[in-house]
Amino acid sequence: MGFRCLKFDLRMEKASFGPIEARLATEVEFISRFPECEIGAMPSFGNLFDLAVYIDPTLSKDDWIYFNAGNHAQTVRLQYRDFVALVTPKIAALVGEIKKRAA
């Protein structure tokens, strides 16, 4: 199975959640929520930090998922079904395919 090029799409998020105002947080806004993690390497276990976790349904097509382990040197490899069982994320359309453009 090849890799799909997907990207978070704020328009998809708005379509999933309705008229809620949403934006991407800055690093300064969320760094205090992950005190033992390197900036930009927070793990996908938001539930451990009292945060809701949302995932796009396209992840269910993959047997395995990969994400940072709280630092930039280690990666977690976890079966998708195990991640869902541990985290119980909410499913919401959040990504769109990246359109290839001419160089």
Secondary structure as the mmCIF struct_conf table of DSSP 4:
data_model
#
loop_
_struct_conf.conf_type_id
_struct_conf.id
_struct_conf.beg_label_comp_id
_struct_conf.beg_label_asym_id
_struct_conf.beg_label_seq_id
_struct_conf.end_label_comp_id
_struct_conf.end_label_asym_id
_struct_conf.end_label_seq_id
HELX_LH_PP_P HELX_LH_PP_P1 GLY A 2 ARG A 4
STRN STRN1 LEU A 6 PHE A 8
HELX_RH_AL_P HELX_RH_AL_P1 LEU A 10 PHE A 17
BEND BEND1 PRO A 19 PRO A 19
HELX_LH_PP_P HELX_LH_PP_P2 LEU A 24 THR A 26
HELX_RH_AL_P HELX_RH_AL_P2 GLU A 27 PHE A 30
HELX_RH_3T_P HELX_RH_3T_P1 ILE A 31 ARG A 33
BEND BEND2 PHE A 34 PHE A 34
TURN_TY1_P TURN_TY1_P1 PRO A 35 GLU A 36
BEND BEND3 CYS A 37 CYS A 37
TURN_TY1_P TURN_TY1_P2 ILE A 39 GLY A 40
BEND BEND4 SER A 44 SER A 44
HELX_RH_3T_P HELX_RH_3T_P2 GLY A 46 PHE A 49
TURN_TY1_P TURN_TY1_P3 ASP A 50 ASP A 50
STRN STRN2 TYR A 54 ILE A 55
HELX_RH_3T_P HELX_RH_3T_P3 PRO A 57 LYS A 61
BEND BEND5 ASP A 63 ASP A 63
STRN STRN3 TRP A 64 ASN A 68
BEND BEND6 GLY A 70 ALA A 73
STRN STRN4 THR A 75 GLN A 79
HELX_RH_AL_P HELX_RH_AL_P3 TYR A 80 VAL A 87
HELX_LH_PP_P HELX_LH_PP_P3 PRO A 89 PRO A 89
STRN STRN5 LYS A 90 ILE A 91
STRN STRN6 VAL A 95 GLU A 97
HELX_LH_PP_P HELX_LH_PP_P4 ILE A 98 LYS A 100
#
